[in-house]
Amino acid sequence: MKNFWEIAIKPSIEQLAPTHIIEIGSDKGFNTRKVLSYCIENNCRFTAIDPFPQFDYQTMEKESNGLFKMVTDLSLNVLKDLEPADVALIDGDHNWYTVYNELDQIFANRKADKTLPVCFFHDTGWPYARRDMYYNPENIPKSHIKPHAKGGMFITNPELFNIGFNNNLYNALTEGGEKNGVLTAIEDFVSDSSHNLTLYSFDGLHGLSILFEGTEQNHQIFSPFDIQKKIALLTEYHRLGQFYQVR
Ligand SMILES: C[S@@+](CC[C@H](N)C(=O)[O-])C[C@H]1O[C@@H](n2cnc3c(N)ncnc32)[C@H](O)[C@@H]1O
């Protein structure tokens, strides 16, 4: 998620002017720090959720003047009880069950004026668009877990190998099919929802998607052609090892 902050997320958030942002999946806090810096400048509350944050979040909480709170739990244990958000940044457990139910809780817990939050998702491209990954398979109900193993992935071959991308993580044995992967979860949520939702998905750097209520104002904020162009350029910069230069 962190790679998309400057080129796609921050410019959108500046127009949305949120009062509360939720982040699911903080890891080392790279994206969390960027979001917090925006929140401090703009007096916006910020809740991050991760069962195992790998950074000094206590100091960040202390220095945030009450704006930042880190919740060290699983998203699905806590989302329904949080203050409703205007923006959700979703980059936690990359599987159908978790993402579908995160959306369900976030949209059910919406603001009193009924505005729906704008959701940004990382990992809606290869490999997790159409394949589940489980940080801890025991967190997922048996009825929703796919056959899986620790194994690495290659773009050109759907099987798992001892080597390959993310070979240290539990990945579903097969790609595609029903209820498999992050993008599948979002698409299924959109088709089950009674709201007028718009989903934009962008390729590059494992994929970014944006889900929002299809109001005219929201359509003016998100310019898909412009975002895809910037992500393509950013992907080239990463390939060449020249980070964060895209304007
Ligand atoms: C890909 S990393 C997040 C990277 C971060 N967003 C960034 O851009 O730097 C995913 C994180 O999600 C956390 N995670 C896994 N399952 C989760 C869940 N159910 N709820 C919240 N966080 C979860 C993991 O502990 C891990 O730190």
The ligand as an ORCA input file, in Angstrom:
! r2SCAN-3c Opt
* xyz 0 1
  C       1.259     -6.770      3.543
  S       1.437     -6.368      5.206
  C       0.902     -4.676      5.293
  C       1.843     -3.701      4.635
  C       1.521     -2.243      4.876
  N       0.134     -1.922      4.591
  C       2.431     -1.343      4.036
  O       1.992     -0.798      3.005
  O       3.611     -1.204      4.413
  C       0.096     -7.226      5.934
  C      -0.054     -7.085      7.438
  O      -1.372     -7.511      7.768
  C      -1.358     -8.062      9.048
  N      -2.548     -8.915      9.185
  C      -2.701    -10.215      8.869
  N      -3.945    -10.612      9.130
  C      -4.619     -9.534      9.604
  C      -5.944     -9.309     10.048
  N      -6.861    -10.310     10.027
  N      -6.271     -8.084     10.504
  C      -5.353     -7.075     10.497
  N      -4.089     -7.228     10.080
  C      -3.730     -8.441      9.633
  C      -0.050     -8.824      9.121
  O       0.351     -8.980     10.477
  C       0.885     -7.922      8.299
  O       1.622     -7.075      9.150
*
